[in-house]
Structures are given as C-alpha cells and as structure tokens.
Amino acid sequence: METKLVAEKLKKLRRKCGFDLELYVDPRGLSGGLAVWWHESISLTILYKSKNIIHVLADSNSLSVPSLISFIYGPLKEGERKVVWDILRRLAANIEVSWLVVGDFNDLLSQEEKEGGNPRAMRKLINFQCLLSDCNLLDLEFKGANFT
C-alpha cells in the first residue's frame, strides 16, 4: 500500500493490526512509500525493491499463496511510470509461476474508470493496456461502490 509515511510511524500501527513482519520503502517528498505486512506463517524473499515496486517470492506450508507477488505504487508522472512499467516487463519475462500484482498503478484501463475532468488521452489508456498484455496480467476488476 502507498503510505506517504516513513517506516517509524507505521511500526506501531502494524503491531496494533496484529502483523508479525514488515517491509518498508519510505516515501520521497509528499508521495509514495510502500509498506508490506505479513504473518510469520508466510515466508517472503525480496527479489526486487525500489521506491515503486516490491517484488517477492512467497512461500507457506499452511497457506496456498501465489508464488510471486509484486506490490506497486505507480508514479504520477507519465515518464516515470514508463520506467516502472519497463521494470515490470523485465520481471514478467522470467516468470513461469503464478504471479499476483497489486497496488496503485495510478493509471486507467478505460475512460469508464474516470469521473469528471478531461478525458484520459487514448495513448495513455493504450500504454497501460499494453503493459497488462505484455506482462500477461488480467484485471480482476472491482465490484462495489465506484471510486473508492
């Protein structure tokens, strides 16, 4: 999850929520920051970590979990997003097991995902659609109240 908070402020909250282990990437300025919390029954091995991506190998004897999980915070600026998308493409090229990618991509697949303001540029929609296709990812979609 994007936190906008430094690790020290999140440690107390993690304990309160009952999670055993933690991994943080502190924000830069007023945006970003990633936090991953998990229980000790799950083993996470960090394969890649940056300000926008935490990519881990997950293993557990007691749970059925995806083999690989990537936690994403997509940059707001298009040029920076392209860099992150290219890293995801490189990660995807070597994946032959189950892979769960979650987080805030700060991007849209279609105009229907946007309310108000100017329409999203078609090239930006296509770029994000191509990312999902290139990485062999599927949008699981969201069911519930719009824009939550």
For each residue, the residues with C-beta under 8 A, 3 or more apart:
1: 34 35 71 103 104
2: 31 32 33 34 73 103 104
3: 10 24 27 33 34 35
4: 27 30 31 32 33
5: 9 10 27 33 35
6: 9 10 24 26 27 33
7: 10 11 22 24 26 35
8: 11
9: 5 6 12 13
10: 3 5 6 7 13 14 22 24 35
11: 7 8 14 15 22
12: 9 15 16
13: 9 10 16 17
14: 10 11 17 19 22 35 37
15: 11 12 18 19
16: 12 13
17: 13 14 37
18: 15
19: 14 15 22 37 38 39
20: 38 39 40
21: 37 38 39 40 44
22: 7 10 11 14 19 35 36 37
23: 34 35 36 44 46 49 54 56
24: 3 6 7 10 33 34 35 36
25: 32 33 34 35 49 50 51 54
26: 6 7 33
27: 3 4 5 6 30 31 32 33
28: 31 32 33 51
29: 32
30: 4 27
31: 2 4 27 28 76
32: 2 4 25 27 28 29 51 52 73 75
33: 2 3 4 5 6 24 25 26 27 28 73
34: 1 2 3 23 24 25 51 52 54 71 73 103
35: 1 3 5 7 10 14 22 23 24 25
36: 22 23 24 44 54 56 71
37: 14 17 19 21 22
38: 19 20 21 42 44
39: 19 20 21 42
40: 20 21
41: 60 61 62 63
42: 38 39 58 59 60 63 65
43: 58 59 60
44: 21 23 36 38 56 57 58 69
45: 56 57 59
46: 23 49 54 55 56
47: 55 56 57 68
48: 53 54 55 87 91
49: 23 25 46 53 54 55
50: 25 53 54 87
51: 25 28 32 34 73
52: 32 34 72 73 74 75 80 84 87
53: 48 49 50 70 71 72 73 84 87 88 91
54: 23 25 34 36 46 48 49 50 70 71
55: 46 47 48 49 68 69 70 71 91
56: 23 36 44 45 46 47 68 69 70 71
57: 44 45 47 67 68
58: 42 43 44 65 66 67 68 69
59: 42 43 45 65 67
60: 41 42 43 63 64 65
61: 41
62: 41
63: 41 42 60
64: 60
65: 42 58 59 60 69
66: 58 69 98 99 100
67: 57 58 59 97 98 99
68: 47 55 56 57 58 95 97 98 99 100
69: 44 55 56 58 65 66 99 100 101 102
70: 53 54 55 56 88 91 99 100 101 102 103
71: 1 34 36 53 54 55 56 102 103
72: 52 53 84 88 101 102 103 104 105
73: 2 32 33 34 51 52 53 103 104 106
74: 52 81 84 103 104 105 106 107
75: 32 52 80 81 83 84 106
76: 31 80 81 106
77: 80 81
78: 81 82 124
79: 82 83
80: 52 75 76 77 83 84
81: 74 75 76 77 78 84 85 106 107
82: 78 79 85 86 127
83: 75 79 80 86 87
84: 52 53 72 74 75 80 81 87 88
85: 81 82 88 89 127 128 131
86: 82 83 89 90
87: 48 50 52 53 83 84 90 91
88: 53 70 72 84 85 91 92 101 131 135
89: 85 86 92 93 131 134 135
90: 86 87 93 94
91: 48 53 55 70 87 88 94 95 135
92: 88 89 95 99 134 135 136 137
93: 89 90
94: 90 91
95: 68 91 92 99
96:
97: 67 68
98: 66 67 68
99: 66 67 68 69 70 92 95 137
100: 66 68 69 70
101: 69 70 72 88 135 137
102: 69 70 71 72
103: 1 2 34 70 71 72 73 74
104: 1 2 72 73 74
105: 72 74 128
106: 73 74 75 76 81
107: 74 81 124 127 128
108: 111 113 114 120 124 125 128
109: 113 125 128 129 132 139
110: 113 125
111: 108 114 119 120 125
112:
113: 108 109 110
114: 108 111 117 119 120
115: 146 147
116:
117: 114
118:
119: 111 114
120: 108 111 114 124 125
121: 124 125
122: 125 126
123: 126 127
124: 78 107 108 120 121 127 128
125: 108 109 110 111 120 121 122 128 129
126: 122 123 129 130
127: 82 85 107 123 124 130 131
128: 85 105 107 108 109 124 125 131 132
129: 109 125 126 132 133
130: 126 127 133 134
131: 85 88 89 127 128 134 135 137
132: 109 128 129 135 137 138 139
133: 129 130 136 137
134: 89 92 130 131
135: 88 89 91 92 101 131 132
136: 92 133
137: 92 99 101 131 132 133
138: 132
139: 109 132
140:
141:
142:
143:
144: 148
145: 148
146: 115
147: 115
148: 144 145
